[in-house]
């Protein structure tokens, strides 16, 4: 019987990765992990696709996703308070959580012009920011960043209608 709250498989993986790092001057390198996992009896072996054709196709999918994510576009607009131009570069395509099952991406314009899609993306961004904040909370040099994240969550995380009003203001949202 498995003790409550302990994921034995996760613990086996953690122990195996720790051992690989220890054998390599405490450096955990993906090449070291794959090399160790080649042994069919190694605890990590089943975590990998060993059929070269399937692995190659999976890798091409990873490459396609990386290609989509690195395409950017630049927005140039006049600031609402003065005569300066504001230039922003952002990803051209984004993946909303509800689209990830099929691996789908949409243009930022498509997402930002639909209140439901925009709210879903902003909610995801806020969850990711909160996760980074939690992950790196002990880095005191980033205290101002954590405060800004907390403030953004307070403002944007309250409700969809208030978020839509904020996104409609100049300088908010991607395609304002």
C-alpha positions in Angstrom: 0.0 0.0 0.0 1.3 3.4 -1.0 1.7 5.9 1.8 -0.7 8.8 1.5 0.7 11.9 -0.3 3.8 10.1 -1.7 4.0 9.5 -5.5 6.3 6.5 -5.7 7.0 6.9 -9.4 7.9 10.6 -9.0 10.2 9.6 -6.1 11.9 7.0 -8.2 12.4 9.5 -11.0 13.7 12.1 -8.6 16.2 9.6 -7.1 17.4 8.5 -10.5 17.9 12.0 -11.7 19.7 12.8 -8.4 22.0 9.9 -9.0 22.8 10.9 -12.6 23.6 14.4 -11.4 25.8 13.1 -8.6 27.7 10.9 -11.2 28.3 14.0 -13.3 29.7 16.6 -10.8 26.2 17.5 -9.7 25.2 18.7 -13.2 22.0 17.2 -14.6 22.4 17.3 -18.4 19.7 15.9 -20.7 22.3 13.9 -22.6 23.4 12.2 -19.4 19.7 11.4 -18.6 19.1 9.9 -22.1 22.3 7.9 -21.9 21.4 6.4 -18.5 17.8 5.7 -19.7 19.0 3.7 -22.7 19.5 0.7 -20.5 16.1 -1.2 -20.7 16.4 -2.0 -16.9 16.9 1.6 -15.9 14.1 3.2 -14.0 13.9 6.1 -16.6 13.8 3.8 -19.6 10.0 3.8 -20.0 9.9 7.6 -19.8 11.3 7.8 -23.4 10.1 6.9 -26.8 12.7 4.4 -28.2 11.1 3.8 -31.6 13.2 6.1 -33.8 10.4 6.8 -36.3 7.9 7.8 -33.6 10.5 9.8 -31.7 11.5 11.6 -34.9 7.9 12.5 -35.6 7.4 13.7 -32.0 10.5 15.8 -32.2 9.2 17.4 -35.4 6.1 18.4 -33.5 8.2 19.9 -30.8 10.1 21.8 -33.5 6.9 23.0 -35.1 5.6 24.3 -31.8 8.9 26.1 -31.1 8.7 27.7 -34.6 5.2 28.9 -34.0 6.1 30.4 -30.6 9.1 32.3 -31.9 7.2 34.2 -34.6 6.8 37.8 -33.5 5.1 40.9 -34.7 5.6 44.6 -33.8 2.9 47.0 -32.8 3.6 50.7 -33.3 1.0 53.1 -31.9 0.9 56.6 -30.5 0.8 56.9 -26.7 -2.5 58.4 -25.5 -0.9 61.0 -23.2 1.7 62.5 -25.5 3.0 62.4 -29.1 5.5 59.6 -28.6 5.3 56.4 -30.5 5.2 53.2 -28.5 6.8 50.2 -30.1 6.1 46.7 -28.7 7.1 43.3 -30.0 5.1 40.2 -29.0 4.4 36.7 -30.1 2.1 36.5 -33.1 0.5 33.3 -32.0 -0.7 32.2 -28.5 -2.1 28.9 -27.2 -5.0 29.1 -24.9 -5.4 26.3 -22.3 -8.6 25.0 -24.0 -6.8 24.7 -27.3 -3.7 22.8 -26.0 -5.4 19.4 -26.2 -5.2 19.7 -30.0 -2.0 21.7 -29.9 -3.7 24.8 -31.4 -2.4 28.3 -31.6 -4.4 31.4 -32.6 -3.3 34.9 -33.6 -3.0 37.4 -30.8 -5.5 39.6 -32.7 -8.1 36.7 -32.7 -7.7 36.1 -29.0 -7.7 39.7 -27.9 -10.8 40.6 -30.0 -12.9 37.9 -28.3 -13.6 38.6 -24.6 -13.9 35.0 -23.6 -10.7 34.0 -25.3 -8.9 37.1 -23.9 -10.1 36.3 -20.4 -8.9 32.7 -20.8 -5.4 33.8 -21.9 -5.1 36.4 -19.2 -6.2 33.9 -16.6 -3.5 31.5 -17.8 -0.9 34.3 -17.7 -1.9 35.2 -14.1 -1.6 31.5 -13.1 1.8 31.3 -14.7 3.0 34.5 -13.0 1.7 33.2 -9.6 3.6 29.9 -10.2 6.8 31.8 -11.0 6.3 33.9 -7.9 5.9 30.8 -5.8 8.8 29.0 -7.4 11.2 31.9 -6.9 9.7 33.6 -3.8 13.0 33.3 -1.9 14.9 35.5 -4.3 14.7 38.7 -2.4 16.3 40.6 -5.3 12.9 40.2 -7.1 10.7 41.6 -4.3 9.6 44.5 -6.5 8.6 42.0 -9.2 6.6 39.9 -6.8 4.8 43.0 -5.7 4.0 43.9 -9.3 2.7 40.4 -9.9 0.5 40.5 -6.7 -0.8 43.9 -7.9 -1.6 42.5 -11.4 -3.4 39.5 -9.9 -5.4 41.9 -7.6 -6.4 44.1 -10.5 -6.8 41.5 -13.3 -7.8 38.4 -11.3 -10.9 39.9 -9.8 -13.5 39.3 -12.5 -13.9 39.1 -16.2 -16.0 42.3 -16.6 -13.4 44.4 -14.8 -10.6 42.8 -16.8 -12.5 43.6 -20.1 -12.8 47.2 -19.0 -9.1 47.4 -18.2 -8.1 45.7 -21.5 -10.2 48.3 -23.4 -8.1 51.2 -22.0 -5.2 52.5 -24.1 -2.0 50.8 -23.3 -3.6 47.6 -22.0 -4.0 44.4 -23.9 -1.9 43.5 -26.9 -3.8 45.0 -29.8 -5.0 48.3 -28.3 
